[in-house]
Amino acid sequence: MLKVHVAQHHAEAHLVSALLQARGIQAEVRGEALFTILEAPAIIPGAAPEVWIADSTRAAEALELVRLHVKGLAFPEGAGPTWQCPACGETHEAQFTACWKCDTVQPGASS
């Protein structure tokens, strides 16, 4: 396992993890419990939620995707195919695993 991002809060950590997973990079969030119980976790090293990847051979790719996310830049082409919600027909980018409009889970996505 390799740490690729230290997040400011839970939501950011899970978003980054989901973005990596949408690109086929197995990722997980660690350190949430400690972040929750501390009053000022940002000043204590290792207390913020972290995103880790399982395959260190994909570290360069993961770090580049994290860099793009942090800077607010779009992912390069090939971020994955868009998908259409089978329930309402709304089109979504690859990183989204549920329909924003009707909450239907993307076919084949793990929930």
C-alpha positions as CSV (number, residue, x, y, z in Angstrom):
1,M,0.0,0.0,0.0
2,L,1.2,3.5,-0.8
3,K,-0.2,6.8,0.5
4,V,-1.1,9.2,-2.4
5,H,-3.1,11.9,-0.7
6,V,-3.8,13.5,2.6
7,A,-7.3,15.0,2.6
8,Q,-8.7,18.0,4.4
9,H,-11.8,16.0,5.5
10,H,-13.7,12.8,5.0
11,A,-15.7,13.9,1.9
12,E,-12.5,14.9,0.0
13,A,-10.8,11.6,0.9
14,H,-13.7,9.5,-0.4
15,L,-14.0,11.6,-3.5
16,V,-10.3,11.1,-4.3
17,S,-10.6,7.4,-3.6
18,A,-13.7,7.1,-5.9
19,L,-11.9,9.1,-8.7
20,L,-9.0,6.7,-8.5
21,Q,-11.2,3.6,-8.4
22,A,-13.1,4.9,-11.5
23,R,-9.7,4.7,-13.3
24,G,-9.2,1.1,-12.1
25,I,-6.8,2.0,-9.3
26,Q,-7.7,0.1,-6.1
27,A,-7.8,2.8,-3.4
28,E,-9.0,3.1,0.2
29,V,-9.4,5.8,2.8
30,R,-7.5,5.4,6.1
31,G,-7.4,7.4,9.3
32,E,-11.0,8.5,9.5
33,A,-11.5,7.4,13.1
34,L,-8.6,9.5,14.5
35,F,-9.7,12.5,12.5
36,T,-13.2,12.3,14.0
37,I,-12.1,12.3,17.7
38,L,-9.5,15.1,17.5
39,E,-10.4,18.7,17.9
40,A,-7.6,20.0,15.7
41,P,-6.6,17.1,13.4
42,A,-5.0,19.4,10.8
43,I,-2.1,20.2,13.1
44,I,-1.3,16.7,14.1
45,P,0.7,14.7,11.5
46,G,-1.1,11.5,10.5
47,A,-4.5,12.6,11.9
48,A,-6.2,13.6,8.6
49,P,-7.9,11.1,6.4
50,E,-5.5,9.6,3.8
51,V,-6.0,7.9,0.5
52,W,-3.9,4.8,-0.1
53,I,-3.5,2.7,-3.2
54,A,-2.9,-1.1,-3.3
55,D,-0.7,-1.3,-6.5
56,S,2.4,0.8,-6.2
57,T,3.2,0.3,-9.9
58,R,0.3,2.7,-10.6
59,A,1.7,5.3,-8.2
60,A,2.7,7.8,-10.9
61,E,-0.7,7.6,-12.5
62,A,-2.5,7.9,-9.1
63,L,-0.4,10.9,-8.1
64,E,-1.0,12.7,-11.4
65,L,-4.8,12.2,-11.0
66,V,-4.6,13.5,-7.4
67,R,-2.6,16.5,-8.6
68,L,-5.2,17.3,-11.3
69,H,-8.0,17.0,-8.7
70,V,-6.3,19.2,-6.2
71,K,-5.7,21.9,-8.9
72,G,-9.3,21.6,-10.0
73,L,-8.2,20.5,-13.5
74,A,-10.1,18.0,-15.7
75,F,-8.8,14.5,-16.0
76,P,-7.3,13.7,-19.4
77,E,-9.3,11.9,-22.0
78,G,-9.7,8.2,-21.2
79,A,-11.0,8.9,-17.7
80,G,-13.5,6.3,-18.6
81,P,-16.6,6.1,-20.6
82,T,-19.7,8.1,-19.7
83,W,-22.7,6.0,-18.8
84,Q,-26.4,6.5,-19.1
85,C,-28.7,5.9,-16.2
86,P,-31.0,3.0,-17.1
87,A,-33.9,4.4,-15.0
88,C,-34.0,8.1,-16.1
89,G,-31.6,8.4,-19.1
90,E,-29.3,11.0,-17.5
91,T,-25.7,10.9,-18.8
92,H,-22.9,10.8,-16.2
93,E,-19.1,10.9,-16.2
94,A,-17.2,7.7,-15.4
95,Q,-16.2,8.7,-11.8
96,F,-19.9,8.8,-10.7
97,T,-21.3,5.5,-9.7
98,A,-24.9,6.6,-9.0
99,C,-27.3,8.9,-10.8
100,W,-27.4,12.4,-9.4
101,K,-31.0,12.7,-10.6
102,C,-32.7,9.5,-9.4
103,D,-30.1,7.7,-7.2
104,T,-30.0,4.7,-9.4
105,V,-26.7,2.8,-9.0
106,Q,-24.6,2.5,-12.2
107,P,-24.9,-1.0,-13.6
108,G,-21.9,-3.1,-12.6
109,A,-20.8,-0.6,-9.9
110,S,-20.0,-1.9,-6.5
111,S,-21.9,0.0,-3.8
